[in-house]
């Protein structure tokens, strides 16, 4: 009964370590290749990793009903 939660934690830690290693390698590749390029390149543009394709969670943003000018004139920033 205790094996399953312990194994799940171990697996999550191992996956996090693997992701960290790949992220560091991608960043190092970007730093090295940037010296040879004229345009700015991001690590994601240079090398795509499988978790880059996973959908990102959208952050809930509240929009103010008033336009920016009205907020600024009222002193609400």
N, C-alpha and C positions, 0 to 999 in steps of 0.2 A: 504494500500500500504506500509506503514512503518512497519507493523507487521512482514512481512516475513523476512526482513534483521535482525531485532532485534531478532527474534526467532532463526534464524540461528546462530547468534553470541552467544546467550545464550546456545544453544545446543552444539556448539563447545567447549565452556568454561566448560560446565557440563561434556562432554566426556573427556576433558583434565584432569579435576579434578579426575574423576573416574580412568583414566589410572594412574595418579600419585599415587593415594591411593593404587592401586594394585601393582604398581612397588615397593612402599615402603614396603608393606607387603611381597613381594617376597624377597626383599633384607634382611629384618629382619629374615625371615625364613632361608635364606642362612647363615647368620651370626650365628644363633643359632645352626643349624645342623652341621656347619663346625667344631665346637668343638668336635663333636662325630666321625668325619671321619678322616681317614688317608690321603686319596687322596683329592686334591683340587677340589672343585665343584663350578661351576658358577651358578648364580641365574637362568639362562636360562635352564641349565641342570636339576635343581631341580624342577622347576615349569614352565611349558609352559603356556603362556597367548595367547589368540587368535591373537593379533597383531604381535606375534613372527612369525606366519606362513605367514604373508603378504610378498610378494616379496619386497626385498630392491631395491632401485633405484641404478643402477650402476653408479659409478662415471667415467666420461670420463678421461682416462689417456693417456697421450702422451708418446710414447716410443721414446727414442733417437735412431737414426739409427746407431750410433756408439756403439760398445761394451764398457763395463765399463772400461777395461784396457786402451783402446785408449783415452777415455775421461780423465782418471786419468793422463796419460803421457802427455797429452796436457794441463793439468791444468784446465780442465773443470769438475767441480764437481756438 
